[in-house]
Amino acid sequence: MPETTVHRRPWGTRRRPRPAALDPRPASHAGFSLVEMIVTTLIMVLVVLGLLAIFDFSNKVARSQTQIAGMQQVQRVAQDEMVRLVRMAGRGGVVLGSALTVRNDVPANEPILVGSSDSSTPTVVEASDVIGVRGVFNSLVYQLNQGGSVFTYEAANNRGFITIRNLSPSGVPQSLDDLEQLLQDGGDNIPEALIVVSAVDDTNYVVVEVDPTYKVITENTAVTPPTKTITLRYVTNGPRSSEYQALSSSVLGTPQMQTVQYVGILEEYRYYVRDVDATGVGSPKAPELDRARVFPGTEEAYRGNVDNLKVTVAENVLDLQVALGRDDDSDGVIAEGASASERQMDEWRFNVASDNTPAGAFSLVRLTTLVRTEDPEAYYRAPRLADIEDHTYEGTDLNEAVVERRYRRWPLQTFVDLRNL
């Protein structure tokens, strides 16, 4: 067995360091010092905090923009519905005094039905306005063929008859579906209102109460095109006959009403801001714009159903203000004063406190709605509101309560030409 030579380092001598080129460990394995670790951790914390702040800010902006977009949509919905119906006020022949009404600056706890003591009747937000419109909105305005049997009145029997064909006098088809539906509803004993317009002078008309128990429909399919007629009976001593007659511009039996040219189903709607208690956290109130339907000329819910008095149009509507304009000097411009004293004497009504109810014809309606966002923002403070028309917000909760000013708010004003007046 060959000898093995062992080389030993003398005791007490130091090992010479190995050259770096001969060290098999890379420099990256040398590790970090404690100071480097602390600095790196601090930088990472700052970066994460910055990212979180940016994310939180972006989230708040997105939430706020979503709230604003929702608020704008509420304005569009609220204004679109009211403008459409207000523009149609008087359709079917109703004259100004009966076609459009305004209750200005409604007192606190006032119900939508004037004089009602029924606790189920919804109440109107204090100092807001109520605008009412009447007309033939959801049915045709039927043209009648002339003749002695088309429209009759039996004063001794407190009744009369109206016959309507599915062809107008000029031969244009006119669907009788709305009238057939009206007769089908007769089982519910619904005394609808019909407006009947004179053929002599279209400013003369009567509003009569349909007898829902009477139904006569005749058809003739042997001719081309087939014909159909509906004969309605109206009464003058029904439960709402006096209120309907009060809307008329003429009287049954007068020469002007011997022949008639138009007839339609008359409707009445009222738009108002309903006083609603909030159920969630935040504002104690959650008012909304509602539509109420009543029997024309009455303070009675349509079909006797209180739900017809509070059909939601748009939520989070704080106020509705209405102003009426008329061109008193016939210069083609409806002028408005700059100061409160000038507005008292200008061509607008209800645009300043203690303004008078307009007399005579007016041609323009100004609708202003104030809406707010769905939810409050903790660190947002809305600017105080300026007066809207004759509604002063100074000293009110909308200006003084912190919780109310956490909502974003937006007023929108629309001018409506009265197409039929």
Long-range contacts (C-beta under 8 A, 24 or more apart in sequence): 60-377, 64-377, 64-380, 64-408, 67-373, 67-374, 67-375, 67-377, 67-408, 68-373, 68-408, 70-373, 70-374, 71-316, 71-371, 71-372, 71-373, 71-374, 71-408, 71-410, 72-410, 74-314, 74-315, 74-316, 74-317, 74-371, 75-314, 75-369, 75-371, 75-410, 75-412, 77-313, 77-314, 78-289, 78-313, 78-314, 78-317, 78-369, 78-371, 79-367, 79-369, 79-412, 79-414, 81-271, 81-291, 81-313, 81-314, 82-131, 82-271, 82-289, 82-313, 82-367, 83-367, 83-414, 83-416, 85-133, 85-137, 85-269, 85-271, 86-131, 86-133, 86-365, 86-367, 86-416, 86-418, 87-416, 87-417, 87-418, 87-419, 88-133, 88-135, 88-137, 88-419, 88-420, 89-133, 89-134, 89-135, 89-418, 89-420, 89-421, 90-134, 90-135, 90-418, 90-420, 90-421, 91-135, 91-136, 91-137, 91-141, 91-264, 91-419, 91-420, 92-135, 92-136, 92-141, 92-195, 92-197, 92-262, 92-264, 92-266, 93-141, 93-195, 93-197, 93-202, 93-205, 93-262, 93-264, 94-134, 94-135, 94-195, 94-205, 94-247, 94-266, 94-420, 95-203, 95-205, 95-249, 95-421, 96-361, 96-362, 96-421, 98-134, 98-247, 98-249, 98-297, 99-133, 99-134, 99-135, 99-420, 99-421, 100-131, 100-132, 100-133, 100-134, 100-365, 100-418, 100-421, 101-131, 101-132, 102-129, 102-130, 102-131, 102-132, 102-322, 102-324, 102-350, 102-357, 103-129, 103-130, 103-132, 104-129, 104-322, 104-350, 104-355, 104-357, 104-390, 105-129, 105-390, 105-391, 106-130, 106-272, 109-275, 112-270, 112-272, 112-274, 112-292, 112-309, 112-310, 113-294, 113-299, 113-300, 113-301, 113-309, 114-299, 115-299, 116-299, 118-306, 120-306, 121-306, 121-309, 122-274, 122-275, 122-290, 122-292, 122-309, 122-310, 123-274, 123-275, 124-272, 124-273, 124-274, 124-275, 125-272, 125-273, 125-274, 125-275, 125-287, 125-318, 125-319, 126-275, 127-319, 127-391, 128-272, 128-273, 128-319, 128-320, 128-321, 128-391, 129-272, 129-320, 129-321, 129-322, 129-350, 129-389, 130-270, 130-271, 130-272, 130-320, 131-270, 131-271, 131-272, 131-320, 131-322, 131-365, 131-367, 132-268, 132-269, 132-270, 132-271, 133-268, 133-269, 133-270, 133-271, 134-247, 134-266, 134-267, 134-268, 134-296, 134-297, 135-266, 135-267, 135-420, 136-195, 136-264, 136-265, 136-266, 136-267, 137-267, 137-269, 138-178, 138-265, 138-267, 139-178, 139-179, 139-264, 139-265, 140-174, 140-175, 140-178, 140-264, 141-262, 141-263, 141-264, 142-168, 142-174, 142-179, 142-262, 142-263, 142-264, 143-168, 143-169, 143-170, 143-172, 143-174, 143-261, 143-262, 144-169, 144-260, 144-261, 144-262, 144-263, 145-169, 146-199, 146-259, 146-261, 150-259, 150-260, 151-196, 151-257, 151-259, 151-260, 153-252, 153-253, 153-257, 155-252, 155-253, 158-235, 158-236, 158-237, 159-211, 159-233, 159-234, 159-235, 159-236, 160-208, 160-233, 160-234, 160-236, 160-252, 161-231, 161-232, 161-233, 161-234, 162-194, 162-196, 162-231, 162-232, 162-234, 162-260, 162-263, 163-229, 163-230, 163-231, 163-232, 164-229, 164-230, 164-231, 164-232, 164-263, 165-227, 165-228, 165-229, 166-227, 166-228, 166-229, 167-225, 167-227, 173-225, 176-228, 176-230, 178-265, 179-230, 179-232, 179-265, 180-217, 180-230, 182-210, 182-212, 182-265, 183-212, 183-215, 183-217, 183-230, 183-232, 185-212, 186-212, 186-213, 186-214, 186-215, 187-212, 188-212, 188-303, 189-213, 190-303, 191-238, 191-239, 191-240, 191-295, 192-265, 192-266, 193-240, 193-244, 193-247, 193-265, 193-266, 193-267, 193-295, 193-296, 193-297, 194-232, 194-234, 194-263, 194-264, 194-265, 194-266, 195-262, 195-263, 195-264, 195-266, 196-257, 196-260, 196-262, 196-263, 197-260, 197-261, 197-262, 197-263, 198-250, 198-256, 198-257, 198-259, 198-260, 198-261, 199-259, 199-260, 199-261, 200-255, 200-256, 200-258, 200-259, 201-256, 202-261, 202-262, 203-249, 204-249, 204-250, 204-254, 204-256, 204-257, 205-248, 205-249, 205-250, 206-245, 206-248, 206-249, 206-250, 206-251, 206-252, 206-257, 207-244, 207-245, 207-247, 207-248, 207-266, 207-296, 207-297, 208-234, 208-235, 208-236, 208-241, 208-244, 208-245, 208-252, 209-234, 209-235, 209-236, 209-238, 209-239, 209-240, 209-241, 209-244, 210-234, 211-235, 211-238, 240-295, 240-297, 240-298, 240-300, 243-295, 243-296, 243-297, 243-298, 244-296, 244-297, 246-297, 247-296, 247-297, 266-296, 267-293, 267-296, 268-293, 268-294, 268-295, 268-296, 268-297, 269-293, 269-294, 270-294, 271-313, 271-320, 272-320, 273-317, 273-318, 273-319, 273-320, 274-310, 282-375, 282-376, 282-403, 282-406, 282-407, 283-376, 283-403, 283-404, 283-407, 284-403, 286-315, 286-316, 287-316, 287-317, 287-318, 288-312, 288-313, 288-314, 288-315, 288-316, 288-317, 289-313, 289-314, 289-315, 289-317, 289-320, 289-369, 314-371, 315-374, 316-371, 316-372, 316-373, 316-374, 317-369, 317-370, 317-371, 318-370, 318-371, 318-372, 318-398, 318-409, 319-368, 319-369, 319-370, 319-388, 319-391, 319-411, 320-367, 320-368, 320-369, 320-370, 321-350, 321-367, 321-368, 321-369, 321-388, 321-389, 321-390, 321-391, 322-350, 322-365, 322-366, 322-367, 322-368, 322-389, 323-348, 323-349, 323-350, 323-351, 323-365, 323-366, 323-368, 323-389, 324-348, 324-349, 324-350, 324-358, 324-362, 324-364, 324-365, 324-366, 325-349, 325-362, 325-363, 325-364, 325-365, 325-366, 326-358, 326-360, 326-361, 326-362, 326-363, 326-364, 327-363, 334-363, 334-364, 350-389, 350-390, 351-389, 351-390, 352-389, 352-390, 353-390, 353-392, 354-390, 355-390, 361-421, 362-418, 363-417, 363-418, 363-421, 364-415, 364-416, 364-417, 364-418, 365-415, 365-416, 365-418, 366-413, 366-414, 366-415, 366-416, 367-413, 367-414, 367-416, 368-411, 368-412, 368-413, 368-414, 369-411, 369-412, 370-409, 370-410, 370-411, 371-409, 371-410, 371-412, 372-407, 372-408, 372-409, 372-410, 373-407, 373-408, 373-409, 375-407, 376-403, 376-406, 376-407, 377-406, 377-407, 377-408, 378-406, 380-405, 380-406, 380-408, 381-405, 381-406, 382-406, 382-407, 382-408, 382-409, 385-409, 385-411
